[in-house]
Amino acid sequence: MYTVVFADDEVELRQAILARIDWAGLGFSVVADAENGVEALEAVEQYEPDLLITDIRMPFMDGMQLCEAVSHTMPWVQIVILS
């Protein structure tokens, strides 16, 4: 099973996406969700997921900064950017 960290500062959107997608049925396990880039980076460092799904605009660290940090330290992590 592939692991996922999901980051979006809009709580309702984040919860809706997490609830409506059959992650397990698709072979994924969401190991963490975060409401800002700093929390997301901490989760990625802790769980070393296969996939990071992130929003671009978030407080403290935006999605592009997050992607840059993750790609430099963990280049195997696949990244999907939501806009």
C-alpha positions in Angstrom: 0.0 0.0 0.0 1.3 3.5 -0.9 1.4 6.1 1.8 0.1 9.7 1.4 0.5 13.0 3.2 -2.2 15.5 2.3 -1.8 19.2 2.9 -4.4 22.0 2.5 -5.2 24.9 4.7 -9.0 24.8 3.9 -10.3 22.5 6.5 -13.6 21.7 4.8 -12.0 21.0 1.5 -9.3 18.8 3.1 -11.8 16.8 5.1 -14.1 16.4 2.1 -11.3 15.1 -0.2 -10.1 12.7 2.5 -13.6 11.4 3.2 -14.8 11.0 -0.4 -11.9 9.2 -1.9 -11.7 5.4 -1.3 -8.0 5.6 -0.5 -7.7 2.0 0.6 -9.6 0.8 -2.4 -7.1 2.6 -4.6 -4.1 1.1 -2.7 -3.3 4.2 -0.6 -3.1 4.9 3.1 -3.3 8.5 4.3 -0.7 8.6 7.1 -1.1 12.4 7.9 -3.0 15.5 6.9 -1.7 19.0 7.5 -3.2 22.5 7.5 0.0 24.4 6.6 3.3 23.8 4.9 5.3 23.5 8.1 3.1 20.8 9.5 3.2 19.0 6.1 7.0 19.1 6.0 7.1 17.7 9.5 4.7 14.9 8.5 6.7 14.1 5.4 9.9 13.9 7.5 8.2 11.7 10.0 6.4 9.3 7.7 8.5 9.4 4.5 5.4 8.9 2.3 5.3 7.7 -1.3 3.0 10.6 -2.2 2.5 14.2 -1.1 -0.6 16.0 -2.2 -0.4 19.8 -1.4 -2.2 23.0 -2.0 -0.1 25.9 -3.4 -1.3 28.6 -1.1 -0.9 27.8 2.6 0.3 29.7 5.7 3.9 29.6 7.0 5.3 27.7 4.0 3.5 27.7 0.7 3.2 24.6 -1.5 6.0 25.5 -3.8 8.4 25.9 -0.9 7.2 22.6 0.6 7.8 20.8 -2.7 11.3 22.3 -3.0 12.2 21.2 0.5 10.8 17.7 0.0 12.3 17.1 -3.4 15.8 18.1 -2.1 15.7 15.8 0.9 13.5 12.9 -0.3 13.5 12.9 -4.1 11.6 9.6 -4.3 8.4 11.3 -2.9 5.9 11.9 -5.7 4.2 15.2 -5.5 0.7 16.4 -6.7 -0.1 20.1 -6.4 -3.7 21.3 -6.1 -4.5 24.8 -7.0 
